[in-house]
């Protein structure tokens, strides 16, 4: 089943074509790798898919529903979670508070009700705390729950951002370079987490430069170059694809 | 402008809780007995105005501190609240309490109308648009003579009569009466702001201020939360304006004076933006200090300026921020002793 799909997705920045009629899809339960040289349009695709950038042409669909140019928070509420290339967390809030923020409004709460703490709100809040504790425990951040996020190491912040994406029980998680600039041990931990969460039914689309990670993790790989899709296939096929090698190392 | 926010806290040990309860009772007795201790009418007047400014400053801190938007529209909401209840009571014979509520609600409604376009703007444009709004509202007060009596204002505003169920009608006429009324209003305002800040709403507001893109990515409708916070700020500003008019029994265009922006910024920033107790202290201190400096008319402004300067140099987080630091430093050893880390 097509979970996330782009049809002829095009994005122009003034004269520059960042995405050129890209047809791309992620099926339920897959881990799809999105690779390509710097500036090939990978992050732009994520930004269009999450409503952070208006698209210039083409459609984006989530579970068959057209979400093109929807507002960012609406897309998030429909089940698209993401992380960023440069970590985005709330550094001055604690780890737990960061987690709890990641579930705002996902339960259709009312603002006044949440100020007055109605029993329903209390219950939802307790459920959110339980879920946050469980997820923090899963990635091993539970002992740091009450520390300000700024006090965490770079790798731990990366883990926090990663696990925050699962708070709202997303349909699909878009990871933008989850292993960038982290040490090998942490890379392995991150990979284990992704594999385990995928086994539990989560769907992933991952932008990644580390080829070992891509080859190990991904069921399918899509390659972008200058905004165009130049290849798509199983990791083994991509590894030996002439166009891909050329794009990466120059012809 | 950005303070730290203790959003979740471990529940304190039992001894500490007993101490808090005792302090609460002592504070309650002190507040309730104040009119019987203070004999000077002048001091009582300042105390009542401190109460008004606590509400006014707290409502401003919701917008400036928690939302992180520099709104210059607050004097407009103060004026809208004042004129609304005065006109309702004097022209339409509406009882005080409904008119008072209407003052807050109309101010909030006006905030929604202004905020709908303005809150989509960037930080600086928002400041300019809200400034323009304040200036326009002031011009309306001056020029809509048939309604507002123009620059002369409306004197002889009736004093509040509260129709309370089971208690009958309470007439507020003495400064003691006004004191208890403003005390109740201050407690209600503080409780509401406290609950709001410590609910998800407060957490979400902080998150929007800190990183809007991330908040949106997490499913937060930032615009909706901005509107709600802006309207709540206006509601309490309107209430403060209404109370003021019924207290000094006058309303005029000077209710929407840009002077109030300066005053509010001093109270909020030097009091400690983002801390409720800090803003309360700021409102009290900066109501009393300028008054007591009247003893030296020649040096009044100079001394006031020096006080402001020294405060911001030595307490950049405001009075509230300083208090938080001091308390935190005292708490650290006990934490360590409990083996908390």
Interface residues (C-beta under 8 A of the other chain):
Chain A: X50 X52 X71 X72 X73 X76 X77 X81 X82 X84 X88 X89 X90 X91 X92 X93 X94 X96 X97 X100 X101 X102 X103 X104 X105 X106 X109 X111 X114 X115 X116 X117 X121 X125 X146 X164 X168
Chain B: X4 X5 X7 X8 X10 X192 X195 X196 X199 X200 X201 X203 X204 X206 X207 X210 X211 X213 X214 X215 X216 X217 X218 X219 X220 X221 X222 X225 X228
